[in-house]
């Protein structure tokens, strides 16, 4: 029997995360990592689909790729802020040369350059959801 995730025993509900990524392989890796850590995750392939998910319930953290078809990450962030007064922290996932430049002007909480490793992703999520590292991390 596996030990429960540290967040499962917390009094606060586990933060819900929305992952917006058009590359299915990248999205799958992110979702699997987060679910292994006990986070409930919703997934969208582009900004328009993400707005539909947000309309059903605001997540606690949004991880969004910048370059996507249909509606890119920058347009998604602008539209989200136009529709809602209060939005959760938003972290840009970008393969651009300078993630800082990509994030400029979007008023996002942070950015994570691609490629990134699992530890960087989890540290980023923990920082913006204010959750402690899971005891399940790195369990074999």
C-alpha positions as CSV (number, residue, x, y, z in Angstrom):
1,X,0.0,0.0,0.0
2,X,1.5,3.3,-1.0
3,X,1.7,6.2,1.4
4,X,-0.7,9.1,0.8
5,X,0.7,12.3,-0.7
6,X,1.5,15.0,1.9
7,X,-1.2,17.2,0.3
8,X,-3.9,14.6,0.8
9,X,-3.8,15.1,4.5
10,X,-3.7,18.9,4.4
11,X,-6.7,20.9,5.5
12,X,-6.5,23.0,2.4
13,X,-8.0,21.5,-0.8
14,X,-5.3,20.4,-3.3
15,X,-4.7,23.1,-5.9
16,X,-6.2,22.5,-9.3
17,X,-3.9,23.1,-12.3
18,X,-4.8,23.9,-15.9
19,X,-2.1,22.9,-18.4
20,X,-2.5,24.5,-21.9
21,X,-0.1,22.9,-24.3
22,X,-0.5,22.0,-28.0
23,X,2.2,19.4,-28.2
24,X,0.5,16.1,-27.0
25,X,3.8,14.5,-25.8
26,X,4.8,17.6,-23.7
27,X,1.3,17.9,-22.3
28,X,1.2,14.2,-21.3
29,X,4.5,14.4,-19.5
30,X,3.4,17.5,-17.6
31,X,0.1,16.1,-16.7
32,X,1.6,12.8,-15.5
33,X,4.2,14.5,-13.3
34,X,1.6,16.7,-11.7
35,X,-0.9,13.9,-11.2
36,X,1.8,11.7,-9.6
37,X,2.3,14.6,-7.1
38,X,-1.5,14.5,-6.3
39,X,-2.6,17.6,-8.2
40,X,-5.9,17.5,-10.1
41,X,-5.1,18.6,-13.6
42,X,-7.2,19.8,-16.5
43,X,-5.6,19.9,-20.0
44,X,-6.3,22.1,-23.1
45,X,-4.6,22.1,-26.5
46,X,-5.1,25.8,-27.1
47,X,-6.3,29.0,-25.5
48,X,-9.9,28.8,-26.7
49,X,-10.4,25.3,-25.2
50,X,-8.8,26.6,-22.0
51,X,-11.3,29.5,-21.7
52,X,-14.1,26.9,-21.9
53,X,-12.5,24.9,-19.1
54,X,-12.0,28.1,-17.0
55,X,-15.7,29.0,-17.5
56,X,-16.6,25.7,-15.7
57,X,-14.3,26.5,-12.8
58,X,-11.3,28.7,-12.2
59,X,-8.1,26.6,-11.5
60,X,-5.6,27.6,-8.9
61,X,-2.6,27.8,-11.3
62,X,-2.4,28.0,-15.1
63,X,0.6,26.7,-17.0
64,X,0.4,28.0,-20.6
65,X,2.5,27.5,-23.7
66,X,3.0,30.7,-25.7
67,X,2.9,29.4,-29.3
68,X,-0.2,27.4,-30.1
69,X,-2.8,27.2,-32.9
70,X,-6.3,28.6,-32.7
71,X,-5.5,30.9,-29.7
72,X,-1.9,31.4,-28.6
73,X,-0.8,31.8,-24.9
74,X,-0.5,35.6,-25.1
75,X,-4.0,36.0,-26.5
76,X,-5.3,33.6,-23.9
77,X,-3.8,35.6,-21.0
78,X,-5.2,38.8,-22.4
79,X,-8.7,37.3,-22.9
80,X,-8.7,35.7,-19.4
81,X,-7.9,39.0,-17.8
82,X,-10.5,40.8,-19.9
83,X,-13.2,38.3,-18.8
84,X,-12.3,37.8,-15.1
85,X,-11.3,40.3,-12.4
86,X,-9.4,37.7,-10.3
87,X,-7.2,35.2,-12.1
88,X,-4.8,32.6,-10.6
89,X,-1.0,32.8,-11.1
90,X,-0.1,32.1,-14.7
91,X,3.2,30.6,-15.7
92,X,4.4,30.7,-19.3
93,X,6.0,27.6,-20.8
94,X,8.1,28.8,-23.7
95,X,10.9,27.6,-25.9
96,X,11.7,31.1,-27.0
97,X,15.3,32.3,-26.7
98,X,14.4,34.6,-23.8
99,X,11.4,33.5,-21.7
100,X,11.7,36.8,-19.8
101,X,11.1,38.8,-23.0
102,X,8.2,36.5,-23.9
103,X,6.6,37.2,-20.5
104,X,7.1,40.9,-20.6
105,X,3.9,42.9,-20.8
106,X,1.6,39.9,-20.0
107,X,1.6,40.3,-16.2
108,X,2.3,36.6,-15.5
109,X,3.6,35.2,-12.2
110,X,6.5,33.4,-13.9
111,X,8.0,31.6,-16.8
112,X,9.6,28.2,-17.4
113,X,11.9,27.8,-20.4
114,X,11.6,24.6,-22.5
115,X,13.0,22.2,-22.2
116,X,12.7,22.0,-18.4
117,X,13.3,19.1,-16.1
118,X,10.7,17.6,-13.7
119,X,12.3,19.2,-10.6
120,X,12.1,22.7,-12.1
121,X,8.4,22.1,-13.1
122,X,7.5,20.8,-9.6
123,X,9.4,23.6,-7.8
124,X,7.5,26.2,-10.0
125,X,4.1,24.6,-9.2
126,X,4.9,24.4,-5.5
127,X,6.0,28.0,-5.5
128,X,2.8,29.4,-7.0
129,X,0.4,27.0,-5.3
130,X,2.1,27.3,-1.9
131,X,2.3,23.6,-1.5
132,X,5.2,21.7,0.2
133,X,7.2,19.2,-1.7
134,X,5.5,15.8,-1.8
135,X,7.0,12.9,0.1
136,X,6.2,10.9,-3.0
137,X,8.6,12.9,-5.1
138,X,11.4,10.6,-6.4
139,X,9.9,7.5,-4.9
140,X,10.9,4.5,-6.9
